[in-house]
Amino acid sequence: MTAALFADYVTDLKVLLDEIDSTPENFRSFDLHIDLAHKGLLFVYETRRKLGQTDSIYYARMAKTGANKQVSQKTAYDAVSAFLGLGQFLALSGNFTGADGAEGTTVEGDYPTCAIAFTYRRTGMPKARSMRLIFLGFSSDEAAIAHAETVADTPTLIDMRPFHSDRVWEWK
């Protein structure tokens, strides 16, 4: 199995998320939820706009303590932006069923992992667009390909684009 690479997708997504972060009034509505996990730290960046009102919450959680701490929009988005600026990305297929049929996650702490659920509608757009993907971030193409080769016998990585399933999908 050859895993699909997502650097081009994430580059385009980052431009859109930068606009949401800096000028939310350019959008009629949006619902953005980002969970970024790496080395025992979770950042949550959540913002919604509906009927001209934008509501947001940003927080961090340490795995050791489990305690949430509210953080500034800048702090949360700087973490997300740094992740989105990495060199290459793989995406998880949403198929986390193990060989015994039991559900379980294959996400490990070695690589930063970012789950993004995003729906938006720009002013003047006839309908909303949405995406939901879970990305693993890598510093280079080589690092992403090396990781994909280590899990080649499992169906957890997306291997064909565009990808659509019940759990995760590219733009629809």
Backbone bond lengths (Angstrom), bond angles and torsions (degrees), N, CA, C in turn:
res aa  C-N    CA-C-N  psi(-1)  N-CA   C-N-CA  omega(-1)  CA-C   N-CA-C  phi
1 M - - - 1.438 - - 1.524 108.97 -
2 T 1.317 115.70 132.99 1.452 121.28 174.07 1.519 108.17 -105.88
3 A 1.304 116.60 120.44 1.462 120.91 -178.62 1.524 110.07 -74.28
4 A 1.321 115.38 144.24 1.460 121.04 176.31 1.526 109.39 -76.80
5 L 1.309 115.86 141.62 1.455 121.45 177.72 1.528 109.08 -98.42
6 F 1.331 116.68 145.27 1.460 121.25 -171.44 1.532 114.45 -123.18
7 A 1.324 119.17 18.69 1.467 120.07 -178.68 1.522 111.48 -59.70
8 D 1.323 117.94 -41.47 1.464 120.87 179.97 1.528 111.26 -64.45
9 Y 1.315 116.59 -41.59 1.467 121.93 179.63 1.527 110.50 -63.60
10 V 1.325 116.32 -45.88 1.465 121.27 -177.97 1.524 110.90 -67.68
11 T 1.329 117.72 -35.39 1.466 120.45 176.71 1.526 110.50 -59.93
12 D 1.328 117.14 -47.46 1.465 121.24 178.30 1.532 111.27 -65.35
13 L 1.328 116.55 -39.83 1.456 121.43 179.00 1.530 110.49 -63.48
14 K 1.327 117.04 -40.31 1.462 120.79 -179.75 1.530 111.33 -61.73
15 V 1.312 118.04 -40.01 1.470 121.24 177.66 1.525 109.69 -59.61
16 L 1.317 116.50 -44.02 1.464 121.31 179.71 1.534 111.39 -66.75
17 L 1.325 117.17 -43.50 1.464 120.69 179.81 1.527 111.58 -68.32
18 D 1.327 117.55 -34.02 1.465 120.19 174.64 1.527 110.08 -61.11
19 E 1.328 116.65 -40.19 1.457 120.26 179.06 1.531 111.44 -68.02
20 I 1.326 116.97 -41.76 1.469 120.72 176.48 1.531 109.61 -58.76
21 D 1.330 116.49 -43.91 1.457 121.18 -177.65 1.525 112.21 -67.27
22 S 1.314 117.15 -39.45 1.463 119.57 -173.84 1.528 114.20 -92.68
23 T 1.325 118.05 -34.77 1.472 120.71 -176.81 1.534 110.95 -138.38
24 P 1.329 117.17 71.03 1.470 119.76 -177.82 1.523 113.31 -63.30
25 E 1.329 117.46 -21.20 1.459 119.88 -179.48 1.535 112.62 -68.18
26 N 1.335 118.48 -10.70 1.468 121.51 176.14 1.525 112.08 -73.63
27 F 1.329 116.92 -6.60 1.458 121.62 -174.97 1.521 110.66 -117.54
28 R 1.306 114.68 140.10 1.469 119.54 175.89 1.526 109.62 -70.01
29 S 1.326 115.22 -44.19 1.464 120.34 177.44 1.527 108.94 -154.66
30 F 1.322 114.31 155.18 1.460 120.61 171.29 1.514 109.00 -161.14
31 D 1.303 114.38 157.66 1.458 123.01 174.79 1.524 105.73 -141.80
32 L 1.315 116.32 110.26 1.459 121.86 -174.61 1.515 109.45 -124.89
33 H 1.318 116.22 125.13 1.459 121.56 176.22 1.528 107.01 -130.98
34 I 1.340 115.48 122.66 1.462 121.65 179.49 1.522 108.60 -125.72
35 D 1.329 115.91 128.41 1.459 122.81 171.72 1.522 106.74 -115.62
36 L 1.316 116.97 119.19 1.457 122.33 -179.50 1.519 108.35 -117.84
37 A 1.319 116.85 117.49 1.469 121.92 -177.52 1.522 110.35 -120.97
38 H 1.353 114.05 135.92 1.459 119.40 174.78 1.517 109.15 -166.25
39 K 1.321 114.80 131.27 1.467 122.63 175.23 1.520 113.16 49.47
40 G 1.314 116.11 47.63 1.453 120.40 173.59 1.510 115.85 82.05
41 L 1.315 117.88 6.75 1.458 121.58 179.54 1.528 109.06 -122.05
42 L 1.319 115.82 135.30 1.454 121.87 177.49 1.521 108.59 -120.05
43 F 1.324 116.55 125.47 1.463 121.99 171.14 1.511 107.49 -105.21
44 V 1.323 116.44 135.92 1.456 121.85 174.74 1.520 107.71 -119.88
45 Y 1.318 114.23 126.11 1.462 122.04 178.53 1.520 105.55 -121.70
46 E 1.313 116.42 112.14 1.457 120.16 -176.21 1.527 109.52 -132.79
47 T 1.321 115.78 126.83 1.457 120.55 179.41 1.525 109.75 -148.20
48 R 1.324 114.93 143.95 1.466 121.70 -179.32 1.518 108.77 -137.41
49 R 1.313 115.31 145.86 1.464 120.99 173.30 1.516 107.72 -132.30
50 K 1.325 114.52 128.85 1.457 120.75 179.43 1.521 107.32 -153.55
51 L 1.301 116.24 134.78 1.470 122.17 178.82 1.525 112.12 54.12
52 G 1.332 115.89 39.28 1.459 120.63 176.40 1.514 115.70 79.64
53 Q 1.315 118.29 -0.99 1.462 122.52 -179.25 1.528 110.12 -110.24
54 T 1.321 115.82 134.21 1.465 120.80 177.96 1.523 108.68 -111.92
55 D 1.326 116.09 127.62 1.465 123.00 176.26 1.525 108.10 -120.01
56 S 1.322 116.00 137.26 1.459 119.92 -176.15 1.514 111.31 -143.50
57 I 1.324 114.55 155.36 1.466 121.40 171.06 1.524 106.96 -147.23
58 Y 1.321 114.62 141.01 1.463 121.23 -178.98 1.523 106.65 -137.43
59 Y 1.325 116.15 129.00 1.453 117.90 177.95 1.516 110.62 -152.48
60 A 1.317 114.26 166.04 1.458 122.44 178.14 1.517 107.72 -126.27
61 R 1.319 116.08 151.46 1.465 121.93 177.92 1.526 108.20 -137.54
62 M 1.314 115.23 130.02 1.463 121.00 174.49 1.515 108.35 -88.76
63 A 1.310 117.12 131.86 1.456 120.89 -178.83 1.528 111.74 -62.68
64 K 1.321 117.38 -35.26 1.466 120.60 -177.05 1.519 111.88 -64.74
65 T 1.325 116.83 -42.56 1.465 119.94 -175.82 1.522 112.81 -98.16
66 G 1.328 117.09 -26.90 1.462 120.74 -177.60 1.515 113.17 74.65
67 A 1.308 117.14 2.84 1.461 121.12 -177.55 1.524 110.85 -85.43
68 N 1.322 115.65 136.79 1.457 121.67 175.83 1.513 109.71 -87.35
69 K 1.315 115.51 144.58 1.458 121.30 175.47 1.518 107.14 -134.69
70 Q 1.319 116.06 122.57 1.451 119.35 178.23 1.531 108.51 -66.49
71 V 1.347 115.27 136.92 1.458 121.19 178.94 1.524 108.51 -124.52
72 S 1.300 116.43 166.81 1.460 120.82 179.81 1.531 110.27 -73.67
73 Q 1.311 115.20 160.07 1.465 120.82 176.02 1.528 109.24 -57.89
74 K 1.312 117.42 -43.52 1.456 121.29 -178.63 1.526 111.56 -61.34
75 T 1.314 117.13 -45.76 1.466 120.83 -179.92 1.517 110.88 -60.41
76 A 1.323 116.73 -48.22 1.469 120.87 -179.65 1.520 111.03 -64.01
77 Y 1.333 116.58 -45.00 1.460 118.07 -177.15 1.524 112.12 -72.54
78 D 1.318 117.75 -31.17 1.466 119.64 175.19 1.529 110.58 -60.96
79 A 1.333 117.41 -39.64 1.467 121.07 177.51 1.527 110.25 -65.58
80 V 1.332 116.65 -45.05 1.470 120.96 178.95 1.528 109.90 -63.36
81 S 1.318 116.58 -45.92 1.464 121.33 -178.36 1.530 111.15 -62.34
82 A 1.320 117.14 -39.49 1.465 120.39 177.47 1.528 110.10 -62.32
83 F 1.327 116.78 -42.67 1.464 119.90 177.25 1.530 110.45 -61.16
84 L 1.333 116.50 -47.82 1.463 120.90 -177.46 1.523 112.25 -66.48
85 G 1.328 117.39 -15.88 1.454 121.76 178.15 1.520 114.25 -89.66
86 L 1.328 117.20 1.11 1.465 119.57 178.06 1.531 109.92 -64.42
87 G 1.328 116.63 168.73 1.461 121.42 -172.95 1.511 116.66 -76.33
88 Q 1.333 118.38 -33.56 1.462 120.43 -176.73 1.524 109.97 -153.98
89 F 1.323 114.88 159.07 1.460 121.30 -175.76 1.518 110.63 -141.16
90 L 1.317 114.72 144.51 1.456 123.01 166.86 1.519 106.05 -113.87
91 A 1.309 117.37 157.67 1.464 120.28 178.73 1.517 108.94 -125.78
92 L 1.326 115.08 145.29 1.462 121.19 179.77 1.527 110.18 -85.46
93 S 1.310 115.66 142.85 1.469 121.95 -175.25 1.525 113.46 -79.09
94 G 1.323 117.09 -14.36 1.458 120.04 -175.69 1.517 112.07 88.14
95 N 1.318 117.78 -2.84 1.461 122.39 177.47 1.525 108.01 -93.12
96 F 1.338 115.61 94.01 1.449 120.87 -176.88 1.520 112.45 -106.89
97 T 1.319 116.90 19.70 1.455 120.49 -179.73 1.521 109.62 -78.59
98 G 1.295 116.13 127.27 1.450 121.22 179.17 1.522 111.57 -78.33
99 A 1.322 116.02 -179.89 1.456 121.60 -178.84 1.523 111.57 -61.24
100 D 1.344 117.41 -28.91 1.462 120.25 -179.61 1.529 112.13 -88.24
101 G 1.356 117.03 3.11 1.460 120.60 179.06 1.514 114.11 87.85
102 A 1.327 117.67 -3.42 1.463 121.06 -178.81 1.519 110.10 -83.19
103 E 1.326 115.53 144.13 1.466 120.62 176.36 1.520 108.80 -71.22
104 G 1.298 115.73 144.36 1.456 120.88 175.45 1.509 109.00 -172.02
105 T 1.290 116.72 153.97 1.452 119.45 179.88 1.518 110.59 -92.03
106 T 1.317 116.08 148.11 1.454 120.71 176.69 1.516 111.04 -108.39
107 V 1.308 117.06 4.04 1.458 120.55 -179.44 1.519 108.52 -72.02
108 E 1.317 115.19 125.84 1.452 120.09 179.83 1.517 109.30 -115.39
109 G 1.304 116.75 159.80 1.445 121.68 -175.31 1.509 116.44 -74.20
110 D 1.316 118.69 -1.17 1.458 120.76 -177.35 1.515 113.32 -70.72
111 Y 1.313 117.22 -26.84 1.451 121.50 -176.79 1.525 109.46 -125.59
112 P 1.327 117.05 141.86 1.464 117.90 176.31 1.521 109.59 -62.99
113 T 1.317 115.23 138.90 1.459 122.11 -176.83 1.521 108.51 -125.22
114 C 1.319 115.70 135.16 1.456 120.05 -176.37 1.528 109.44 -135.71
115 A 1.334 115.63 119.18 1.468 121.56 175.40 1.525 107.47 -99.41
116 I 1.324 115.80 127.55 1.462 120.80 -178.68 1.518 109.14 -126.65
117 A 1.330 115.30 123.40 1.469 122.63 172.42 1.526 105.66 -118.20
118 F 1.317 116.88 119.76 1.458 120.51 -170.04 1.519 110.33 -143.99
119 T 1.314 115.38 127.06 1.460 123.24 172.62 1.522 106.82 -129.40
120 Y 1.322 116.41 134.58 1.465 118.18 178.89 1.523 110.75 -148.18
121 R 1.317 113.50 159.29 1.462 121.84 174.35 1.526 107.29 -145.65
122 R 1.308 115.28 114.66 1.460 120.61 175.55 1.520 109.34 -72.78
123 T 1.302 116.00 155.47 1.448 120.81 173.33 1.527 107.79 -58.95
124 G 1.321 116.16 128.06 1.459 121.36 -179.71 1.517 115.38 91.84
125 M 1.322 118.15 -11.11 1.471 120.55 177.36 1.520 108.87 -74.01
126 P 1.334 117.95 138.23 1.462 119.68 -178.91 1.532 113.79 -68.95
127 K 1.335 117.59 -28.88 1.469 120.04 178.27 1.521 109.86 -152.39
128 A 1.303 114.80 164.95 1.462 121.20 -178.93 1.527 110.91 -78.90
129 R 1.326 115.34 156.77 1.462 122.65 173.30 1.520 107.68 -117.32
130 S 1.323 116.48 151.20 1.460 119.18 178.02 1.520 110.87 -143.10
131 M 1.322 114.55 156.19 1.468 122.62 174.10 1.517 107.76 -149.29
132 R 1.313 114.91 154.25 1.462 121.41 176.50 1.523 106.76 -151.82
133 L 1.323 115.29 110.50 1.457 120.46 -178.99 1.524 110.07 -142.42
134 I 1.322 114.80 157.16 1.459 122.41 175.41 1.527 106.33 -119.18
135 F 1.322 115.69 117.71 1.455 121.49 -175.85 1.520 111.82 -105.93
136 L 1.321 115.53 144.95 1.458 123.11 166.68 1.520 105.60 -106.61
137 G 1.333 117.62 131.60 1.455 120.78 -177.33 1.514 112.36 -102.12
138 F 1.334 115.22 142.55 1.465 122.00 -178.60 1.520 109.27 -136.62
139 S 1.312 116.30 155.51 1.460 120.61 -178.35 1.527 112.66 -75.33
140 S 1.340 117.02 -22.51 1.469 119.39 -175.69 1.526 110.73 -153.75
141 D 1.325 115.08 167.54 1.460 121.15 174.52 1.527 110.14 -59.45
142 E 1.315 116.03 -42.45 1.461 121.19 -177.27 1.532 111.33 -61.42
143 A 1.330 116.61 -42.70 1.466 120.57 179.82 1.523 110.82 -65.91
144 A 1.317 117.47 -39.65 1.467 120.97 178.62 1.521 110.71 -65.95
145 I 1.315 116.88 -44.95 1.469 120.88 -179.25 1.526 110.14 -65.51
146 A 1.325 117.44 -40.72 1.469 120.47 178.37 1.523 110.55 -61.04
147 H 1.339 117.27 -42.81 1.458 119.87 177.73 1.528 110.64 -64.76
148 A 1.313 117.55 -43.44 1.473 121.05 -179.92 1.523 110.84 -59.50
149 E 1.302 117.26 -36.44 1.468 120.47 179.42 1.525 111.65 -67.99
150 T 1.330 118.32 -28.83 1.461 120.46 -179.49 1.525 111.99 -75.59
151 V 1.326 118.20 -19.94 1.468 121.23 179.45 1.522 111.24 -118.14
152 A 1.331 116.86 24.50 1.462 122.08 -174.52 1.526 113.40 -61.41
153 D 1.318 117.86 -23.34 1.463 120.25 -177.35 1.529 113.10 -90.41
154 T 1.327 118.05 5.22 1.462 120.96 177.96 1.528 109.66 -115.11
155 P 1.323 117.98 151.21 1.469 120.52 -178.17 1.533 113.64 -89.31
156 T 1.320 117.51 26.55 1.462 119.31 -173.71 1.519 114.50 -82.30
157 L 1.316 119.16 -23.24 1.460 121.50 -178.49 1.527 110.66 -98.09
158 I 1.318 114.85 143.53 1.462 120.11 175.94 1.522 107.93 -70.65
159 D 1.319 116.18 132.00 1.460 120.42 -178.33 1.530 113.41 -117.29
160 M 1.330 117.42 -0.91 1.455 120.64 -179.09 1.528 108.95 -144.91
161 R 1.331 115.98 138.70 1.453 120.29 178.98 1.517 109.74 -123.61
162 P 1.298 119.28 149.93 1.463 127.15 -5.93 1.523 110.78 -70.04
163 F 1.317 116.22 150.41 1.466 121.81 -175.05 1.523 110.06 -112.51
164 H 1.330 115.20 135.34 1.463 122.15 176.44 1.519 108.62 -142.78
165 S 1.327 115.82 127.66 1.462 121.60 172.79 1.526 106.70 -142.29
166 D 1.320 116.17 -178.69 1.464 119.48 178.69 1.520 112.22 -67.19
167 R 1.311 117.66 -30.54 1.464 121.58 -175.09 1.522 113.90 -94.75
168 V 1.308 117.74 -39.82 1.463 121.82 -177.24 1.527 109.93 -135.66
169 W 1.345 114.57 152.05 1.462 118.09 -179.77 1.520 110.01 -160.79
170 E 1.335 113.88 153.35 1.447 119.59 168.96 1.529 106.58 -79.67
171 W 1.292 118.29 -172.21 1.470 121.15 -174.09 1.514 112.41 -52.64
172 K 1.319 114.40 133.56 1.468 120.14 170.09 1.500 108.83 -139.94
